[in-house]
Amino acid sequence: MALFIILGICLSCLSLFFLWNQHHGKGKLPPGPTPFPIVGNILQMDMKNIVKSLNMLAEEYGPVFTVYLGMKPTVVLHGYEVLKEALVDRGDEFSDKIYTPAYFFVPTGIVFSNGEIWKQTRRFSLTVLRSMGMGKKTIEDRIQQEALCLVKALRKTNGSPCDPNFLLACVPCNVICAVIFQRRFDYNDDTFKGFMKKFQRNIEILTSPWIQLCSAYPALYYLPGIHNEYIKICTEIKEFILKEIKRHQESLNISSPEDFIDHFLIKMEKEKHNKNSEFTMENLVVTIFDLFGAGTETTSTTMKYGLLFLLKHPEVTAKIQEEIGQVIGRHRSPCMQDKNQMPYTNAVLHEIQRCIDLVPIPLPHKTAQDVEFRGYHIPKDTSVMTCLTSALNDDKEFPHPEKFDPGHFLDERGNFKKSDYFMAFSAGRRACLGEGLARMELFLTLTNILQHFTLKPLVNPEDIDTTPVQKGLFSLPPSYEICFIPV
């Protein structure tokens, strides 16, 4: 037995060395650190802060390099120029996504699907969402109503210390519920609370180093681990979604669809005789899961993290409130038209997203074909890691990127200044589907909060630590409490 083990290790070493030797050099895969047998470069990287490791490797190997996460090579793109070239200029070649068993669902929906199913599902979803008011006054009204519900809930805290996590998540979650289910939930509804806690817990699990290891070594999914909790939660979410779909099937009016599910069910009915139709029940479930996952936790975590930065920088909060007073006043609800007259608030929102670096490394892409890129040959289906944090922290575009400074997005006259380096929603064909919705939710939520409350920390601002507790798939803020003092 020992002989077989030794032989297996030797063969693994030889095969890995052969792969590494064959894929590196001129006309081959980009350079990178020499991988160890079986484990690749994982032992050379900090799995709790993989961004830091990639930054160090970029200094040594340049903006395009290769790492082995296990036995398979991953090409890393580091820096605005290469990110733009790959994701925007050559998006067709780099637009596919790697499917990982961590996802649990089959590769349908919007996030992990590729090819025709991705094209049709994304196109259909965008069309339906726009018809339901996405990016228009209709959805703005929904967000405004939900923001006022949030203000009402915050008043009930009576200025006492509270963890804002749950209440901040209620706004984007209820907006998505209205779009998909044509209903909103009371903040005290137990079903609603349980639903949101499941998504929040999943984010924590997906950010853990263990899940990153599982993605590199799928065999680990057969062992006990936190991934089993993730699968259990996904199963429960799927059951909830299926119940909502069944409720819609029983009351469906084909001539008058009310929400996303209705539109999808009607599309399924129209294509029921098409054996190759991409509009299936499985695709509907996964698409809904994707819309909630991408449209709820990302926005609420950004707002939660943003309030922490405002607690640490009360002078910034004061300037926003001054701008609110000048443009909106005390007796009118904020609206999206106000944003154009509030350059400082807009700059703060962008700086929050830049500093928190919420998704430093999105889910891996893969090459849709053999690609010749900057003198290297990248074979079809090669995993590609896009390091968005390298653009958000480029010191040529953002002087002193380690500092929280709204001036990064203001010109010398105090006007808002756009930056192509702002890739908080990624870029190209796989950019976040709900970017417009998220921008709207962040602006209306923040201005409503600061119009009605003063933010009071429980410690001195200089003692507030904004360092993320985890920095993997997501950058998660530390837990904190805050007092919302009515003004």
N, C-alpha and C positions, 0 to 999 in steps of 0.2 A: 504493500500500500504506500509506504514511504517513497518507494522508487517512482511510483506513478505520480505522486505529488510533486516530487523534484522534477520529473520529466515535464509535467504540465507547466510548472513555473518557468523552466528553461525555454519551452516552446513559446510561452507568453512573452518572455523577454525578447526572444528572437523575432517574433512577429511584430511586436511593438517597435523594436529597433528598425526593422525593415520598413514598416509604415512610416516612421518618422524620417528615416533616411530618404525614402522615395518621394515624400511629399514636401521636402524642404529644398531650398536652393533656387537658382534662377529658373523662372518658368514654372515653379511648383508652388505649394502652399507657402504663405508668408512665414518668416522666421519666428522663433519662440523658444522658450526654455525647454531643455531636454526632458522628456517625460520619463517617469519611473514605470517599471512594468506594472501592468494591471491598473494601478491607481492614477497613472498619468501625472498631471501637475497638481493634483488636489492637495498633496502634502506641502506644496510650496505656496499655497494660497490661504488667506484667512477667510474661512467660510462664514464667519460672523460679520465680516466687512470685506466682501469680495471686491468692492469698488476700489478700496485702498490698494489691494494687490494688483488690480488691473492698471491703476495709475502708475505704479512703480514699474510694471512690465512695459508700459508704453514709453516711459523715459528711456528704457534700455533698447527696446526693439522698434520703436516708431509707432505711427498711428494705425498700422495694420499688422497684426501678429497672430500667432496661433498658439492656443493652449489645448491640452488634452484633459478633458473632464471624464476620467475613466479611459477607455480604449479609443474613444472617438475624438477626432480633432474638432475644435471650434475656432472659427476665425473671429477675432475681436476687432471692431471698428471703433477707434478712439479719436475724438476731435471733430469739430464742426465740419471741416472741409470734407473728410471721408464719409461722415454721416450723411451730408447733403448729397454727395455724389452717388452713394449707394441707395439711399431711401427715396430721394426725390428725382435726381437726374436719371437713375437707372433702376427705378422702382420695380419694373416688370421682372428684373433678374433677381431681386432680393426680397420680393414681397411674400413669399410663402412662409408658413409658420411651422415650427417643429411641434409635433404632438408629443406630449409627455403623459405617462400613465398617472401622474399626480392629478391630472385634471378629472379623472374618474369617468366623465361622460365620453361618448363616442365623438370623433372629430367632426361634428357638424356645427351649426350655429355660426357665429361671427368671429370668435377669437381664434380657434384652432383649425378651422376648416381651410381648405385650399381649393384652387381650381374653380370649376363651374359652380359647385355648391356655395363657395364663399362669395363669388361674384353675384349669384342670384339672390342669396340671403341678404347680403349687405345692400344691394340695390333696392330690393323690396322693402327692407327695414327703413332705409332712408326715405323712400317715397311715402310710406305709411306715416312715419314720424312727422314728416313735413306737412302731410295732409291734415295731421292732428294738431298742427300749430307749432311744431318745433322751430325755434328761431323767430317766432312771430308773437304778436300780442296775446294770442290765445294761451300759449304756454307761460308767457310772462305773467298773466293774470293768475294762473295756478300757483306760480312761485310766490307772488305777492301775498296771496291768501295764506299760503303755508308759512311764509315768514311772519305774518301777523299772529298766526297760531303759536309760533315759536316765541314771539315776544310775550304773548299772554302766559305761556308756560314758564318763561323765565321770571315774570313778575311774581309768580306763586312761590318762588324760592325766597322772597322777602329779603333779598340781599345777603342771605346766608351762604356759606361756602358750599359749593356743589361741583360735582364732576360733570362737565358739559358734554361728555361723549355721546350719551344716548340722545339728548335733546337736539344736538346739532345734526345727528344722523336722521332724525325724523323728517326734516325738510326734503332732502333729495329722495329719500325712500318713499315718502308719500307722493311726491311728484311722479316718480316712476310707476307707483301703484295706480295713479290716476290714468296714466298713459296706457298701461298694459291691462289693468283690471277694471278701469272706469269706476274706481272707488278709492277713498282715502280712509285711513284708520285713525281712531282716537289714540292719543299718545299713551293712554292707560290700557289699551286693548292688549290682553295677554298674548293673543296670536301674533299681533304686530310686534310686540316686544321680543317674543321668541324667534320670530323670523329674522329680525335685525341682529339679534345676538348670534345667530347661526352664521350669518355672513361676516360679522366682526371676528368671530372665532376662526373662521376659515382663513381670513387674511393673516391672523397671527400664526396659524399653522404653516401657510404657504411661505411665510417669511423666515421660517426656522431653518437652521443649517441642515437639519435632518432631511427635509424635503429636497433641498438642493443636492444632497448626497444621493437620495433616491432617484432623482432625475438623471444623475450620472450613472447610477447602477440600478436599473429597474428590478433586478433580482431581490433587492432589499424590501420590495413591497410584499414579499412572501413572509417577512419576519414581523414580529410585534413592533409597533412603533406608533408615533403620533399620526401617521398617515391613515391609520385605521379609524381614528376619530374623524378625520376629514371625510373619509368615505361614508361614515355613518351620517354625518351632517348633510352631505350632498344627497344622500338617499332621502332624508327627511324633507329637504327643500324640494326635491323632485316630486315627492308625494303631495306637498302643498300646492305646487304648480299644477299637477294633474287634476287636483280637486277643483281648482279655479277654471281649468279648461273644460272640465265636465259641466260645471255650472254654466259656462258660456254656451256649450253645445245644446243644452236644454232650453236656452232662451234665445238662441241665435235668430236674428232677423237679417236674412241675406241682403235685403234691399236697404238696410239701415245699420251698417256696422258702427259700433260705439267706441271700440278701443282696438289695441293692437291684436289681441287674441281673435276678435271677431274678423278682422281683415285677413289674418293668417288662415283661419278656418275656412273662409270663403275661397281663398286661393287654393287650399287643399281640395275643396269640393270641385272647383273648376278643372283641376288637374288629376282627378281621381282615376281617370282611364289612361293616364300617361305613366307607364311603368318606370320611366326614368326620371320622374318628377323629383325635384329636390325638396318639395314642400310636404314633409312628413310629420307625424306626431313627434317623433324623436327630435327632429330639427326644431320644431316649435318649442319644446321643453328646453332644449339647450340654448336657443336664442334668447328666451326669457331669462334664463339663468345668467347668460352673458350680459344682458342689458342691466340686470340688477347688480351684478358683480362690478361692472365697469361704471355704472351710473350712481351708485350709492356710497360705497365705502371710500372711493377715491375723493369724492367731493367733501364728505363729512370729515375725513381725516385731514384734508387740506385746511378746512375751517378750524378744526380743533388745534392743529399745529399753528395755524395763523394767529389764533387768539393768544397762544403761548408767547409768540414773538411780540405781539402788541403789549402783553403784560411786561415783558422785559424792556420794551422801548416805549414808555408812556408818552414821550414827546411826539412819537409818530402817531399814536392814537389821538392825541390832542389836535394835531394838524388835520387828521381825517374829520374829526368832529367839527372843526372850524369850517372845513370845506362843506360839510353837510349843512351846517347852519347857513352858509352863504347861498348855496344852490337850492337846497330842499326846504330848509326850515324845520320847524317842530311839528307842524300840523298837517303836512301832506306826506303820503307814503312815497318812498323812493321808486323811481321807474327807470327803465333802461336808457331813456333819452337823457337822463341826468349824467350818465357816465361820460359823455363827450365834454361835459363842462366840469368834470372832476378829475383832472389829470393826476393829482397827487394820490387820490384813492386808487385809481387805476394802476398807478406805478407801484403802490404798496401791495396790491393783490398779485401783480407779476413778481415782485421781489419775494413775497412769501412763497410762491410756487417755485421760484428759482432756488431759494435757500433751503427749503425743506427737501427738495430733490426727491419727491414722493416715489417715483418709479425710476431709480437710477439706471437699472438695466432691465428693460422690458423682456417679456417672454421671447425666447430665441426665434429669430428668423431662420430660413434656410434658402439656399440658392435654388431657383426654379429651373435652372439649366446650368451647363458648364459655363463658367464666367472667367473672362480674362480681366483682372482688376489690378491696376497699378503695377503691372509687370509680373503678377502672380497668376497661377491657374487654380481656380477654386472649383472643384467638381460639383456636379448637380447633387442636391440634397445635403450639402455640407452645412452644418449648424453655423449660424452667424450671430454673434452677440453684439448688440448696438449699445455702446456706453453713452447714454444721453447725458449723464452727469458731467462728462468731459466738455460738452457744449455749454451747459448751464454754469460751469465754473471756469470758463476760459478767461484768463486774466487780461487777454488782449481786448476783449469785449467788455468785461466787467472788472474794472480795477478793484483790487482787494476783494476777490470773490468770497472769501471766508467771512466777510462782514455783511450784516443786514443793512442795506442802504437803498432806499427807494430811489435815490438819485441815479442808480443804474438805468432807470427807465424814464429819466427826465432830461430834457435838453437844457441849455444855458438860460432859456427864458421860462423854464418851469412847465413847458408843454410835454405831454406824454411822448415818449420816444420808443418806437417799435424796435425789436431786435430779432434778426433771423436766427440768432443763437438760442432764442427762447424755445426749447423743444420739450416743454413740460408735457405736451400731449403727443409726443413723438412727431413724425413727419412722413410725408408721402402717402402711399396708398393704404398703409396700415395705421395711419394716425387715428387717434381716438374718435369713434363715431359720435360720441356725445360732447365734443369739445364746446360747441356753441351753448348747449344746455348747461354745462358745468360753469362756464364763464358767467352766464346769467344768474345762476344760483349763488355763486360766490359773491357777486356784486350786491345783489338784492338782500342776501342774508346778512352780510357784514354791515351794510349801511342801515338796515333796520335795527340791528343790535346796537350800533353806536349812536343811532338817533335817539334811542330810548334809555340807554344804560351807560354808566361809567364802569369800566373794568377795574376791579380791585384785586391785586394778588394777595396771597396769604404770607408771602415773604418779601424781602426787599428785592426790587427788580434786578439789581446786580447779582443776586444770589440764585436767580432762576437759570436752570440748566436746560438748554434747548437741544442737547445732543440726543440723537435718536437712540432708542433702546434696542432697536434692530435695524439693520441696513442690508437687506437682502433683496428679495423681489420688491418689497416696499420699505420705505423709511418710516418707521412708526415712532410717534412722539412719546415721551415719558408721560405717565399719568400725573395729573395735577388737579387741584381744585381752584375755583375762582368765585368771586362774589360779583354778581350783577346788580349794581346800585342804580335804582331808577333816577333819572334826571328830571 
